[in-house]
């Protein structure tokens, strides 16, 4: 099982840029939604290629 | 990488602000209704939206430099621009007589550390362990893993 990593780059005004690695599919947004809300107002949200993929292991378990 | 989000910081978590202040060598004083500044507005810098000169020096909580009676301090004041949370009010003339050396220019150290502390707290709830790193440009990076 791959390591799930959330990286937060913080600029000098304290504004964060949050990125997620090691997670495919829509579950990545569940990981960071609480953090985003706790930090402030979202200014941009970019979904990458991995976001559209399916976590095949989870799909097998659901069946 | 699955998604990337940018956020405009809003200071809403006073406990994390208190922890951040302590970690960079400042003291958070709850319910201190005044903060230390020059005492007279000379009108050389604009005030945050919704504030006027009669608001200066007043706050809900104070962040100060311990063991430095000369240093100005930071007032933690509810925002008045329609956004959630608090704004930091401070007099930076002459580096705040030692304040900016600890808090950072424009309170950058305090703000970066606040964001780091909120991140550590929120990611801990999800079972992540975090490390904080200082980058070569002086900014902070938090890496949370599980």
N, CA and C atoms of all chains as a GROMACS GRO file, in nm:
protein
  627
    1UNK      N    1   0.085  -0.120   0.000
    1UNK     CA    2   0.000   0.000   0.000
    1UNK      C    3   0.088   0.125   0.000
    2UNK      N    4   0.062   0.218  -0.093
    2UNK     CA    5   0.150   0.334  -0.105
    2UNK      C    6   0.122   0.433   0.007
    3UNK      N    7   0.224   0.512   0.037
    3UNK     CA    8   0.210   0.614   0.141
    3UNK      C    9   0.128   0.730   0.088
    4UNK      N   10   0.029   0.773   0.165
    4UNK     CA   11  -0.049   0.891   0.128
    4UNK      C   12   0.022   1.014   0.185
    5UNK      N   13   0.043   1.112   0.101
    5UNK     CA   14   0.118   1.230   0.144
    5UNK      C   15   0.041   1.357   0.109
    6UNK      N   16   0.028   1.442   0.209
    6UNK     CA   17  -0.030   1.575   0.188
    6UNK      C   18   0.082   1.676   0.214
    7UNK      N   19   0.110   1.757   0.113
    7UNK     CA   20   0.218   1.857   0.125
    7UNK      C   21   0.156   1.996   0.125
    8UNK      N   22   0.197   2.077   0.220
    8UNK     CA   23   0.146   2.214   0.229
    8UNK      C   24   0.263   2.311   0.219
    9UNK      N   25   0.267   2.384   0.110
    9UNK     CA   26   0.369   2.487   0.091
    9UNK      C   27   0.309   2.617   0.144
   10UNK      N   28   0.379   2.686   0.231
   10UNK     CA   29   0.323   2.804   0.297
   10UNK      C   30   0.402   2.927   0.254
   11UNK      N   31   0.332   3.028   0.199
   11UNK     CA   32   0.404   3.150   0.158
   11UNK      C   33   0.420   3.244   0.278
   12UNK      N   34   0.486   3.357   0.256
   12UNK     CA   35   0.519   3.447   0.366
   12UNK      C   36   0.397   3.515   0.428
   13UNK      N   37   0.284   3.509   0.360
   13UNK     CA   38   0.160   3.563   0.417
   13UNK      C   39   0.082   3.455   0.491
   14UNK      N   40   0.142   3.334   0.497
   14UNK     CA   41   0.076   3.224   0.564
   14UNK      C   42  -0.022   3.149   0.474
   15UNK      N   43  -0.035   3.192   0.348
   15UNK     CA   44  -0.129   3.126   0.258
   15UNK      C   45  -0.074   2.990   0.215
   16UNK      N   46  -0.156   2.886   0.221
   16UNK     CA   47  -0.109   2.752   0.188
   16UNK      C   48  -0.143   2.709   0.046
   17UNK      N   49  -0.057   2.623  -0.006
   17UNK     CA   50  -0.087   2.552  -0.132
   17UNK      C   51  -0.080   2.405  -0.095
   18UNK      N   52  -0.193   2.336  -0.109
   18UNK     CA   53  -0.206   2.200  -0.059
   18UNK      C   54  -0.207   2.103  -0.176
   19UNK      N   55  -0.123   2.001  -0.171
   19UNK     CA   56  -0.124   1.901  -0.277
   19UNK      C   57  -0.123   1.761  -0.215
   20UNK      N   58  -0.179   1.667  -0.289
   20UNK     CA   59  -0.194   1.530  -0.239
   20UNK      C   60  -0.125   1.433  -0.332
   21UNK      N   61  -0.048   1.340  -0.276
   21UNK     CA   62   0.017   1.233  -0.352
   21UNK      C   63  -0.016   1.098  -0.292
   22UNK      N   64  -0.016   0.997  -0.379
   22UNK     CA   65  -0.037   0.861  -0.330
   22UNK      C   66  -0.182   0.825  -0.312
   23UNK      N   67  -0.269   0.911  -0.365
   23UNK     CA   68  -0.413   0.884  -0.357
   23UNK      C   69  -0.471   0.904  -0.495
   24UNK      N   70  -0.547   0.806  -0.543
   24UNK     CA   71  -0.613   0.825  -0.672
   24UNK      C   72  -0.763   0.836  -0.649
   25UNK      N   73  -0.830   0.901  -0.740
   25UNK     CA   74  -0.975   0.912  -0.730
   25UNK      C   75  -1.019   1.025  -0.640
   26UNK      N   76  -1.149   1.030  -0.623
   26UNK     CA   77  -1.210   1.144  -0.553
   26UNK      C   78  -1.186   1.143  -0.402
   27UNK      N   79  -1.138   1.034  -0.346
   27UNK     CA   80  -1.115   1.029  -0.202
   27UNK      C   81  -1.009   1.128  -0.157
   28UNK      N   82  -0.929   1.177  -0.251
   28UNK     CA   83  -0.824   1.273  -0.214
   28UNK      C   84  -0.885   1.403  -0.160
   29UNK      N   85  -1.000   1.442  -0.213
   29UNK     CA   86  -1.062   1.565  -0.166
   29UNK      C   87  -1.116   1.548  -0.024
   30UNK      N   88  -1.158   1.425   0.010
   30UNK     CA   89  -1.202   1.400   0.147
   30UNK      C   90  -1.088   1.420   0.246
   31UNK      N   91  -0.968   1.385   0.201
   31UNK     CA   92  -0.850   1.397   0.288
   31UNK      C   93  -0.823   1.541   0.330
   32UNK      N   94  -0.845   1.633   0.240
   32UNK     CA   95  -0.802   1.771   0.265
   32UNK      C   96  -0.915   1.870   0.285
   33UNK      N   97  -1.040   1.828   0.271
   33UNK     CA   98  -1.150   1.924   0.280
   33UNK      C   99  -1.155   1.991   0.418
   34UNK      N  100  -1.131   1.913   0.523
   34UNK     CA  101  -1.132   1.971   0.658
   34UNK      C  102  -1.019   2.071   0.676
   35UNK      N  103  -0.903   2.039   0.622
   35UNK     CA  104  -0.788   2.127   0.631
   35UNK      C  105  -0.814   2.257   0.556
   36UNK      N  106  -0.867   2.244   0.435
   36UNK     CA  107  -0.894   2.364   0.354
   36UNK      C  108  -0.990   2.457   0.428
   37UNK      N  109  -1.094   2.400   0.486
   37UNK     CA  110  -1.195   2.480   0.556
   37UNK      C  111  -1.134   2.547   0.680
   38UNK      N  112  -1.046   2.473   0.748
   38UNK     CA  113  -0.985   2.527   0.870
   38UNK      C  114  -0.888   2.640   0.841
   39UNK      N  115  -0.832   2.640   0.718
   39UNK     CA  116  -0.731   2.740   0.685
   39UNK      C  117  -0.790   2.867   0.627
   40UNK      N  118  -0.903   2.856   0.557
   40UNK     CA  119  -0.960   2.980   0.503
   40UNK      C  120  -1.043   2.958   0.378
   41UNK      N  121  -1.034   3.055   0.288
   41UNK     CA  122  -1.117   3.053   0.168
   41UNK      C  123  -1.038   3.001   0.049
   42UNK      N  124  -1.092   2.899  -0.016
   42UNK     CA  125  -1.025   2.839  -0.131
   42UNK      C  126  -1.017   2.940  -0.245
   43UNK      N  127  -0.900   2.953  -0.307
   43UNK     CA  128  -0.887   3.045  -0.420
   43UNK      C  129  -0.869   2.971  -0.552
   44UNK      N  130  -0.822   2.846  -0.547
   44UNK     CA  131  -0.815   2.766  -0.670
   44UNK      C  132  -0.815   2.619  -0.633
   45UNK      N  133  -0.861   2.536  -0.725
   45UNK     CA  134  -0.870   2.392  -0.702
   45UNK      C  135  -0.845   2.323  -0.835
   46UNK      N  136  -0.729   2.259  -0.846
   46UNK     CA  137  -0.690   2.196  -0.973
   46UNK      C  138  -0.687   2.046  -0.956
   47UNK      N  139  -0.768   1.976  -1.034
   47UNK     CA  140  -0.768   1.831  -1.030
   47UNK      C  141  -0.668   1.780  -1.134
   48UNK      N  142  -0.587   1.684  -1.096
   48UNK     CA  143  -0.488   1.632  -1.190
   48UNK      C  144  -0.535   1.499  -1.248
   49UNK      N  145  -0.453   1.438  -1.329
   49UNK     CA  146  -0.491   1.315  -1.398
   49UNK      C  147  -0.528   1.204  -1.299
   50UNK      N  148  -0.458   1.196  -1.189
   50UNK     CA  149  -0.485   1.090  -1.090
   50UNK      C  150  -0.624   1.103  -1.030
   51UNK      N  151  -0.677   1.223  -1.029
   51UNK     CA  152  -0.809   1.244  -0.967
   51UNK      C  153  -0.917   1.164  -1.039
   52UNK      N  154  -0.900   1.152  -1.172
   52UNK     CA  155  -1.002   1.084  -1.251
   52UNK      C  156  -0.989   0.933  -1.250
   53UNK      N  157  -0.879   0.883  -1.192
   53UNK     CA  158  -0.858   0.738  -1.192
   53UNK      C  159  -0.940   0.675  -1.082
   54UNK      N  160  -0.960   0.544  -1.095
   54UNK     CA  161  -1.032   0.470  -0.993
   54UNK      C  162  -0.934   0.393  -0.909
   55UNK      N  163  -0.956   0.391  -0.780
   55UNK     CA  164  -0.875   0.308  -0.693
   55UNK      C  165  -0.929   0.166  -0.707
   56UNK      N  166  -0.862   0.083  -0.785
   56UNK     CA  167  -0.916  -0.048  -0.820
   56UNK      C  168  -0.933  -0.137  -0.697
   57UNK      N  169  -0.846  -0.124  -0.600
   57UNK     CA  170  -0.857  -0.206  -0.480
   57UNK      C  171  -0.988  -0.178  -0.409
   58UNK      N  172  -1.024  -0.050  -0.398
   58UNK     CA  173  -1.148  -0.014  -0.330
   58UNK      C  174  -1.270  -0.061  -0.409
   59UNK      N  175  -1.261  -0.058  -0.541
   59UNK     CA  176  -1.374  -0.101  -0.623
   59UNK      C  177  -1.396  -0.250  -0.603
   60UNK      N  178  -1.288  -0.328  -0.597
   60UNK     CA  179  -1.300  -0.474  -0.578
   60UNK      C  180  -1.367  -0.500  -0.442
   61UNK      N  181  -1.324  -0.427  -0.337
   61UNK     CA  182  -1.378  -0.451  -0.202
   61UNK      C  183  -1.526  -0.417  -0.199
   62UNK      N  184  -1.566  -0.311  -0.270
   62UNK     CA  185  -1.706  -0.268  -0.269
   62UNK      C  186  -1.796  -0.375  -0.330
   63UNK      N  187  -1.744  -0.447  -0.432
   63UNK     CA  188  -1.821  -0.554  -0.493
   63UNK      C  189  -1.827  -0.673  -0.397
   64UNK      N  190   0.002   1.284  -0.825
   64UNK     CA  191  -0.065   1.395  -0.756
   64UNK      C  192  -0.211   1.401  -0.802
   65UNK      N  193  -0.303   1.417  -0.711
   65UNK     CA  194  -0.444   1.412  -0.749
   65UNK      C  195  -0.511   1.548  -0.753
   66UNK      N  196  -0.479   1.635  -0.657
   66UNK     CA  197  -0.534   1.769  -0.670
   66UNK      C  198  -0.450   1.870  -0.593
   67UNK      N  199  -0.461   1.993  -0.638
   67UNK     CA  200  -0.384   2.102  -0.578
   67UNK      C  201  -0.479   2.215  -0.546
   68UNK      N  202  -0.474   2.263  -0.423
   68UNK     CA  203  -0.566   2.368  -0.378
   68UNK      C  204  -0.486   2.483  -0.319
   69UNK      N  205  -0.525   2.605  -0.352
   69UNK     CA  206  -0.465   2.722  -0.285
   69UNK      C  207  -0.573   2.790  -0.202
   70UNK      N  208  -0.530   2.848  -0.092
   70UNK     CA  209  -0.624   2.906   0.005
   70UNK      C  210  -0.576   3.042   0.050
   71UNK      N  211  -0.670   3.136   0.066
   71UNK     CA  212  -0.641   3.265   0.130
   71UNK      C  213  -0.659   3.247   0.280
   72UNK      N  214  -0.553   3.267   0.355
   72UNK     CA  215  -0.556   3.237   0.497
   72UNK      C  216  -0.656   3.323   0.574
   73UNK      N  217  -0.731   3.258   0.662
   73UNK     CA  218  -0.817   3.330   0.757
   73UNK      C  219  -0.780   3.275   0.895
   74UNK      N  220  -0.742   3.361   0.985
   74UNK     CA  221  -0.704   3.317   1.120
   74UNK      C  222  -0.831   3.300   1.202
   75UNK      N  223  -0.867   3.175   1.230
   75UNK     CA  224  -0.990   3.148   1.305
   75UNK      C  225  -0.964   3.063   1.429
   76UNK      N  226  -0.848   2.998   1.435
   76UNK     CA  227  -0.819   2.903   1.542
   76UNK      C  228  -0.724   2.968   1.644
   77UNK      N  229  -0.779   3.017   1.753
   77UNK     CA  230  -0.697   3.089   1.850
   77UNK      C  231  -0.597   2.996   1.920
   78UNK      N  232  -0.634   2.872   1.939
   78UNK     CA  233  -0.542   2.778   2.006
   78UNK      C  234  -0.418   2.757   1.919
   79UNK      N  235  -0.440   2.739   1.789
   79UNK     CA  236  -0.326   2.722   1.698
   79UNK      C  237  -0.243   2.848   1.691
   80UNK      N  238  -0.308   2.964   1.699
   80UNK     CA  239  -0.234   3.090   1.699
   80UNK      C  240  -0.150   3.101   1.825
   81UNK      N  241  -0.205   3.057   1.934
   81UNK     CA  242  -0.130   3.059   2.061
   81UNK      C  243  -0.009   2.968   2.054
   82UNK      N  244  -0.028   2.848   2.000
   82UNK     CA  245   0.084   2.754   1.986
   82UNK      C  246   0.189   2.809   1.892
   83UNK      N  247   0.144   2.868   1.782
   83UNK     CA  248   0.237   2.925   1.684
   83UNK      C  249   0.320   3.037   1.748
   84UNK      N  250   0.252   3.124   1.823
   84UNK     CA  251   0.322   3.235   1.888
   84UNK      C  252   0.430   3.182   1.981
   85UNK      N  253   0.393   3.083   2.060
   85UNK     CA  254   0.489   3.027   2.156
   85UNK      C  255   0.608   2.965   2.085
   86UNK      N  256   0.581   2.897   1.974
   86UNK     CA  257   0.689   2.826   1.903
   86UNK      C  258   0.791   2.922   1.842
   87UNK      N  259   0.750   3.043   1.813
   87UNK     CA  260   0.847   3.136   1.756
   87UNK      C  261   0.902   3.234   1.861
   88UNK      N  262   0.865   3.210   1.987
   88UNK     CA  263   0.923   3.290   2.095
   88UNK      C  264   0.840   3.408   2.140
   89UNK      N  265   0.709   3.406   2.109
   89UNK     CA  266   0.619   3.512   2.154
   89UNK      C  267   0.525   3.459   2.261
   90UNK      N  268   0.458   3.551   2.328
   90UNK     CA  269   0.368   3.515   2.436
   90UNK      C  270   0.226   3.555   2.397
   91UNK      N  271   0.132   3.463   2.408
   91UNK     CA  272  -0.009   3.492   2.374
   91UNK      C  273  -0.081   3.521   2.504
   92UNK      N  274  -0.138   3.640   2.513
   92UNK     CA  275  -0.207   3.680   2.636
   92UNK      C  276  -0.355   3.691   2.606
   93UNK      N  277  -0.431   3.592   2.656
   93UNK     CA  278  -0.576   3.591   2.629
   93UNK      C  279  -0.644   3.705   2.704
   94UNK      N  280  -0.742   3.763   2.638
   94UNK     CA  281  -0.828   3.864   2.699
   94UNK      C  282  -0.754   3.991   2.740
   95UNK      N  283  -0.636   4.012   2.687
   95UNK     CA  284  -0.569   4.140   2.709
   95UNK      C  285  -0.629   4.238   2.610
   96UNK      N  286  -0.694   4.340   2.657
   96UNK     CA  287  -0.776   4.425   2.571
   96UNK      C  288  -0.699   4.538   2.502
   97UNK      N  289  -0.572   4.548   2.531
   97UNK     CA  290  -0.492   4.650   2.462
   97UNK      C  291  -0.362   4.591   2.413
   98UNK      N  292  -0.308   4.650   2.307
   98UNK     CA  293  -0.175   4.612   2.260
   98UNK      C  294  -0.090   4.739   2.255
   99UNK      N  295   0.039   4.717   2.262
   99UNK     CA  296   0.130   4.831   2.273
   99UNK      C  297   0.168   4.884   2.134
  100UNK      N  298   0.149   5.014   2.116
  100UNK     CA  299   0.190   5.078   1.990
  100UNK      C  300   0.236   5.220   2.022
  101UNK      N  301   0.262   5.301   1.921
  101UNK     CA  302   0.315   5.435   1.943
  101UNK      C  303   0.220   5.519   2.029
  102UNK      N  304   0.091   5.500   2.006
  102UNK     CA  305  -0.007   5.571   2.087
  102UNK      C  306  -0.080   5.683   2.014
  103UNK      N  307  -0.019   5.728   1.904
  103UNK     CA  308  -0.081   5.836   1.826
  103UNK      C  309  -0.072   5.799   1.678
  104UNK      N  310  -0.183   5.808   1.608
  104UNK     CA  311  -0.181   5.775   1.466
  104UNK      C  312  -0.129   5.894   1.386
  105UNK      N  313  -0.028   5.867   1.302
  105UNK     CA  314   0.025   5.975   1.219
  105UNK      C  315  -0.027   5.964   1.076
  106UNK      N  316  -0.109   5.863   1.051
  106UNK     CA  317  -0.177   5.851   0.922
  106UNK      C  318  -0.090   5.817   0.804
  107UNK      N  319   0.025   5.752   0.830
  107UNK     CA  320   0.116   5.725   0.719
  107UNK      C  321   0.089   5.591   0.650
  108UNK      N  322   0.006   5.506   0.711
  108UNK     CA  323  -0.028   5.379   0.647
  108UNK      C  324  -0.178   5.356   0.656
  109UNK      N  325  -0.236   5.293   0.553
  109UNK     CA  326  -0.380   5.268   0.558
  109UNK      C  327  -0.414   5.163   0.663
  110UNK      N  328  -0.532   5.176   0.721
  110UNK     CA  329  -0.578   5.079   0.820
  110UNK      C  330  -0.652   4.965   0.751
  111UNK      N  331  -0.661   4.850   0.815
  111UNK     CA  332  -0.740   4.740   0.756
  111UNK      C  333  -0.884   4.784   0.735
  112UNK      N  334  -0.949   4.721   0.639
  112UNK     CA  335  -1.087   4.757   0.603
  112UNK      C  336  -1.178   4.748   0.726
  113UNK      N  337  -1.255   4.854   0.748
  113UNK     CA  338  -1.352   4.855   0.856
  113UNK      C  339  -1.299   4.917   0.986
  114UNK      N  340  -1.171   4.951   0.990
  114UNK     CA  341  -1.111   5.007   1.111
  114UNK      C  342  -1.084   5.156   1.094
  115UNK      N  343  -1.091   5.230   1.206
  115UNK     CA  344  -1.049   5.370   1.201
  115UNK      C  345  -0.952   5.396   1.317
  116UNK      N  346  -0.901   5.515   1.325
  116UNK     CA  347  -0.792   5.544   1.421
  116UNK      C  348  -0.835   5.523   1.566
  117UNK      N  349  -0.965   5.537   1.593
  117UNK     CA  350  -1.009   5.518   1.732
  117UNK      C  351  -1.001   5.371   1.775
  118UNK      N  352  -0.984   5.280   1.679
  118UNK     CA  353  -0.973   5.137   1.710
  118UNK      C  354  -0.831   5.095   1.746
  119UNK      N  355  -0.735   5.181   1.715
  119UNK     CA  356  -0.596   5.144   1.736
  119UNK      C  357  -0.566   5.126   1.885
  120UNK      N  358  -0.488   5.023   1.914
  120UNK     CA  359  -0.450   4.995   2.052
  120UNK      C  360  -0.547   4.904   2.125
  121UNK      N  361  -0.661   4.875   2.061
  121UNK     CA  362  -0.762   4.791   2.127
  121UNK      C  363  -0.767   4.653   2.062
  122UNK      N  364  -0.791   4.550   2.141
  122UNK     CA  365  -0.792   4.414   2.085
  122UNK      C  366  -0.869   4.321   2.176
  123UNK      N  367  -0.881   4.194   2.133
  123UNK     CA  368  -0.940   4.092   2.219
  123UNK      C  369  -0.830   4.013   2.291
  124UNK      N  370  -0.719   3.992   2.221
  124UNK     CA  371  -0.606   3.919   2.278
  124UNK      C  372  -0.479   3.987   2.230
  125UNK      N  373  -0.371   3.959   2.300
  125UNK     CA  374  -0.246   4.027   2.268
  125UNK      C  375  -0.134   3.924   2.250
  126UNK      N  376  -0.045   3.952   2.157
  126UNK     CA  377   0.074   3.868   2.139
  126UNK      C  378   0.194   3.959   2.161
  127UNK      N  379   0.279   3.922   2.254
  127UNK     CA  380   0.390   4.011   2.285
  127UNK      C  381   0.523   3.940   2.296
  128UNK      N  382   0.627   4.022   2.297
  128UNK     CA  383   0.763   3.970   2.311
  128UNK      C  384   0.793   3.960   2.460
  129UNK      N  385   0.817   3.841   2.510
  129UNK     CA  386   0.845   3.828   2.653
  129UNK      C  387   0.978   3.894   2.688
  130UNK      N  388   0.988   3.946   2.805
  130UNK     CA  389   1.113   4.002   2.857
  130UNK      C  390   1.166   4.118   2.774
  131UNK      N  391   1.078   4.190   2.707
  131UNK     CA  392   1.119   4.309   2.632
  131UNK      C  393   1.010   4.415   2.647
  132UNK      N  394   1.027   4.499   2.747
  132UNK     CA  395   0.925   4.600   2.777
  132UNK      C  396   0.921   4.712   2.673
  133UNK      N  397   1.025   4.721   2.592
  133UNK     CA  398   1.028   4.827   2.490
  133UNK      C  399   0.950   4.788   2.365
  134UNK      N  400   0.937   4.659   2.342
  134UNK     CA  401   0.878   4.611   2.217
  134UNK      C  402   0.729   4.642   2.209
  135UNK      N  403   0.686   4.679   2.088
  135UNK     CA  404   0.542   4.688   2.063
  135UNK      C  405   0.486   4.547   2.064
  136UNK      N  406   0.352   4.536   2.064
  136UNK     CA  407   0.291   4.405   2.064
  136UNK      C  408   0.184   4.397   1.954
  137UNK      N  409   0.129   4.279   1.937
  137UNK     CA  410   0.030   4.254   1.831
  137UNK      C  411  -0.108   4.239   1.893
  138UNK      N  412  -0.204   4.310   1.837
  138UNK     CA  413  -0.342   4.294   1.882
  138UNK      C  414  -0.414   4.193   1.792
  139UNK      N  415  -0.485   4.100   1.853
  139UNK     CA  416  -0.565   4.002   1.778
  139UNK      C  417  -0.709   4.053   1.782
  140UNK      N  418  -0.759   4.092   1.666
  140UNK     CA  419  -0.885   4.166   1.660
  140UNK      C  420  -0.978   4.101   1.557
  141UNK      N  421  -1.107   4.085   1.587
  141UNK     CA  422  -1.199   4.029   1.487
  141UNK      C  423  -1.201   4.114   1.361
  142UNK      N  424  -1.202   4.046   1.246
  142UNK     CA  425  -1.202   4.116   1.119
  142UNK      C  426  -1.332   4.193   1.099
  143UNK      N  427  -1.324   4.298   1.017
  143UNK     CA  428  -1.443   4.379   0.988
  143UNK      C  429  -1.464   4.394   0.837
  144UNK      N  430  -1.405   4.302   0.761
  144UNK     CA  431  -1.418   4.313   0.616
  144UNK      C  432  -1.514   4.207   0.560
  145UNK      N  433  -1.592   4.147   0.648
  145UNK     CA  434  -1.689   4.047   0.602
  145UNK      C  435  -1.635   3.906   0.599
  146UNK      N  436  -1.503   3.890   0.620
  146UNK     CA  437  -1.445   3.757   0.619
  146UNK      C  438  -1.436   3.703   0.762
  147UNK      N  439  -1.421   3.574   0.775
  147UNK     CA  440  -1.419   3.510   0.906
  147UNK      C  441  -1.285   3.534   0.977
  148UNK      N  442  -1.291   3.527   1.110
  148UNK     CA  443  -1.166   3.522   1.187
  148UNK      C  444  -1.113   3.655   1.234
  149UNK      N  445  -0.983   3.654   1.256
  149UNK     CA  446  -0.915   3.767   1.320
  149UNK      C  447  -0.813   3.828   1.228
  150UNK      N  448  -0.783   3.956   1.255
  150UNK     CA  449  -0.672   4.022   1.188
  150UNK      C  450  -0.569   4.059   1.295
  151UNK      N  451  -0.445   4.075   1.253
  151UNK     CA  452  -0.338   4.112   1.346
  151UNK      C  453  -0.308   4.259   1.327
  152UNK      N  454  -0.316   4.335   1.436
  152UNK     CA  455  -0.289   4.479   1.431
  152UNK      C  456  -0.159   4.505   1.506
  153UNK      N  457  -0.070   4.580   1.446
  153UNK     CA  458   0.058   4.606   1.511
  153UNK      C  459   0.124   4.729   1.450
  154UNK      N  460   0.208   4.792   1.528
  154UNK     CA  461   0.283   4.910   1.485
  154UNK      C  462   0.424   4.862   1.451
  155UNK      N  463   0.460   4.871   1.324
  155UNK     CA  464   0.591   4.818   1.282
  155UNK      C  465   0.697   4.926   1.270
  156UNK      N  466   0.667   5.048   1.317
  156UNK     CA  467   0.768   5.155   1.309
  156UNK      C  468   0.892   5.112   1.385
  157UNK      N  469   1.007   5.132   1.319
  157UNK     CA  470   1.136   5.095   1.377
  157UNK      C  471   1.138   4.948   1.421
  158UNK      N  472   1.075   4.863   1.338
  158UNK     CA  473   1.071   4.720   1.365
  158UNK      C  474   0.992   4.684   1.489
  159UNK      N  475   0.906   4.779   1.530
  159UNK     CA  476   0.827   4.753   1.650
  159UNK      C  477   0.916   4.739   1.772
  160UNK      N  478   1.034   4.799   1.765
  160UNK     CA  479   1.130   4.795   1.876
  160UNK      C  480   1.158   4.653   1.924
  161UNK      N  481   1.171   4.564   1.826
  161UNK     CA  482   1.206   4.425   1.858
  161UNK      C  483   1.095   4.326   1.822
  162UNK      N  484   0.975   4.377   1.798
  162UNK     CA  485   0.863   4.287   1.768
  162UNK      C  486   0.881   4.214   1.634
  163UNK      N  487   0.916   4.290   1.530
  163UNK     CA  488   0.924   4.231   1.397
  163UNK      C  489   1.041   4.134   1.386
  164UNK      N  490   1.140   4.152   1.469
  164UNK     CA  491   1.255   4.059   1.467
  164UNK      C  492   1.209   3.918   1.503
  165UNK      N  493   1.110   3.910   1.590
  165UNK     CA  494   1.059   3.779   1.634
  165UNK      C  495   0.941   3.734   1.546
  166UNK      N  496   0.848   3.825   1.522
  166UNK     CA  497   0.727   3.788   1.447
  166UNK      C  498   0.751   3.781   1.296
  167UNK      N  499   0.859   3.843   1.252
  167UNK     CA  500   0.888   3.847   1.109
  167UNK      C  501   0.831   3.973   1.046
  168UNK      N  502   0.890   4.014   0.934
  168UNK     CA  503   0.838   4.127   0.861
  168UNK      C  504   0.694   4.097   0.822
  169UNK      N  505   0.603   4.192   0.850
  169UNK     CA  506   0.458   4.172   0.826
  169UNK      C  507   0.406   4.046   0.897
  170UNK      N  508   0.470   4.013   1.007
  170UNK     CA  509   0.432   3.896   1.088
  170UNK      C  510   0.441   3.765   1.012
  171UNK      N  511   0.534   3.757   0.915
  171UNK     CA  512   0.544   3.639   0.830
  171UNK      C  513   0.573   3.512   0.910
  172UNK      N  514   0.661   3.521   1.007
  172UNK     CA  515   0.694   3.401   1.085
  172UNK      C  516   0.572   3.352   1.162
  173UNK      N  517   0.499   3.443   1.221
  173UNK     CA  518   0.380   3.406   1.297
  173UNK      C  519   0.274   3.346   1.206
  174UNK      N  520   0.252   3.407   1.091
  174UNK     CA  521   0.150   3.359   0.998
  174UNK      C  522   0.187   3.222   0.941
  175UNK      N  523   0.312   3.206   0.903
  175UNK     CA  524   0.354   3.076   0.848
  175UNK      C  525   0.341   2.967   0.954
  176UNK      N  526   0.382   2.997   1.074
  176UNK     CA  527   0.376   2.898   1.181
  176UNK      C  528   0.231   2.866   1.216
  177UNK      N  529   0.144   2.966   1.212
  177UNK     CA  530   0.000   2.941   1.236
  177UNK      C  531  -0.054   2.840   1.136
  178UNK      N  532  -0.026   2.863   1.008
  178UNK     CA  533  -0.073   2.771   0.905
  178UNK      C  534  -0.017   2.631   0.928
  179UNK      N  535   0.108   2.624   0.967
  179UNK     CA  536   0.170   2.493   0.994
  179UNK      C  537   0.098   2.423   1.110
  180UNK      N  538   0.068   2.497   1.216
  180UNK     CA  539   0.003   2.436   1.333
  180UNK      C  540  -0.139   2.389   1.300
  181UNK      N  541  -0.212   2.466   1.223
  181UNK     CA  542  -0.347   2.423   1.183
  181UNK      C  543  -0.337   2.297   1.098
  182UNK      N  544  -0.240   2.294   1.010
  182UNK     CA  545  -0.220   2.176   0.924
  182UNK      C  546  -0.189   2.052   1.007
  183UNK      N  547  -0.098   2.065   1.101
  183UNK     CA  548  -0.060   1.952   1.187
  183UNK      C  549  -0.183   1.900   1.261
  184UNK      N  550  -0.260   1.992   1.314
  184UNK     CA  551  -0.380   1.956   1.392
  184UNK      C  552  -0.484   1.886   1.304
  185UNK      N  553  -0.512   1.941   1.189
  185UNK     CA  554  -0.617   1.884   1.104
  185UNK      C  555  -0.575   1.750   1.045
  186UNK      N  556  -0.449   1.738   1.009
  186UNK     CA  557  -0.404   1.612   0.950
  186UNK      C  558  -0.390   1.502   1.055
  187UNK      N  559  -0.364   1.541   1.180
  187UNK     CA  560  -0.358   1.443   1.289
  187UNK      C  561  -0.494   1.376   1.305
  188UNK      N  562  -0.600   1.451   1.285
  188UNK     CA  563  -0.736   1.397   1.295
  188UNK      C  564  -0.757   1.285   1.193
  189UNK      N  565  -0.682   1.291   1.083
  189UNK     CA  566  -0.696   1.190   0.977
  189UNK      C  567  -0.592   1.079   0.992
  190UNK      N  568  -0.516   1.082   1.098
  190UNK     CA  569  -0.416   0.978   1.120
  190UNK      C  570  -0.282   1.004   1.054
  191UNK      N  571  -0.258   1.128   1.015
  191UNK     CA  572  -0.132   1.163   0.951
  191UNK      C  573  -0.032   1.215   1.054
  192UNK      N  574   0.095   1.187   1.028
  192UNK     CA  575   0.203   1.246   1.108
  192UNK      C  576   0.273   1.349   1.020
  193UNK      N  577   0.303   1.465   1.081
  193UNK     CA  578   0.355   1.576   1.001
  193UNK      C  579   0.494   1.618   1.044
  194UNK      N  580   0.570   1.667   0.945
  194UNK     CA  581   0.698   1.731   0.976
  194UNK      C  582   0.698   1.869   0.911
  195UNK      N  583   0.764   1.963   0.976
  195UNK     CA  584   0.771   2.100   0.925
  195UNK      C  585   0.914   2.127   0.884
  196UNK      N  586   0.929   2.179   0.763
  196UNK     CA  587   1.063   2.204   0.710
  196UNK      C  588   1.075   2.351   0.671
  197UNK      N  589   1.193   2.410   0.694
  197UNK     CA  590   1.221   2.546   0.647
  197UNK      C  591   1.288   2.533   0.511
  198UNK      N  592   1.230   2.598   0.411
  198UNK     CA  593   1.287   2.591   0.276
  198UNK      C  594   1.396   2.696   0.260
  199UNK      N  595   1.473   2.683   0.153
  199UNK     CA  596   1.588   2.773   0.134
  199UNK      C  597   1.546   2.918   0.114
  200UNK      N  598   1.422   2.941   0.072
  200UNK     CA  599   1.374   3.078   0.055
  200UNK      C  600   1.313   3.134   0.183
  201UNK      N  601   1.320   3.056   0.290
  201UNK     CA  602   1.272   3.102   0.419
  201UNK      C  603   1.127   3.068   0.449
  202UNK      N  604   1.056   3.015   0.351
  202UNK     CA  605   0.916   2.977   0.375
  202UNK      C  606   0.911   2.838   0.439
  203UNK      N  607   0.792   2.800   0.484
  203UNK     CA  608   0.776   2.671   0.551
  203UNK      C  609   0.702   2.571   0.461
  204UNK      N  610   0.729   2.446   0.487
  204UNK     CA  611   0.662   2.337   0.416
  204UNK      C  612   0.625   2.232   0.520
  205UNK      N  613   0.500   2.186   0.514
  205UNK     CA  614   0.456   2.078   0.603
  205UNK      C  615   0.431   1.955   0.517
  206UNK      N  616   0.488   1.842   0.558
  206UNK     CA  617   0.463   1.717   0.488
  206UNK      C  618   0.395   1.623   0.586
  207UNK      N  619   0.272   1.580   0.550
  207UNK     CA  620   0.195   1.490   0.635
  207UNK      C  621   0.184   1.356   0.564
  208UNK      N  622   0.212   1.248   0.638
  208UNK     CA  623   0.212   1.114   0.576
  208UNK      C  624   0.135   1.014   0.663
  209UNK      N  625   0.079   0.915   0.594
  209UNK     CA  626   0.027   0.801   0.667
  209UNK      C  627   0.037   0.677   0.578
   0.00000   0.00000   0.00000
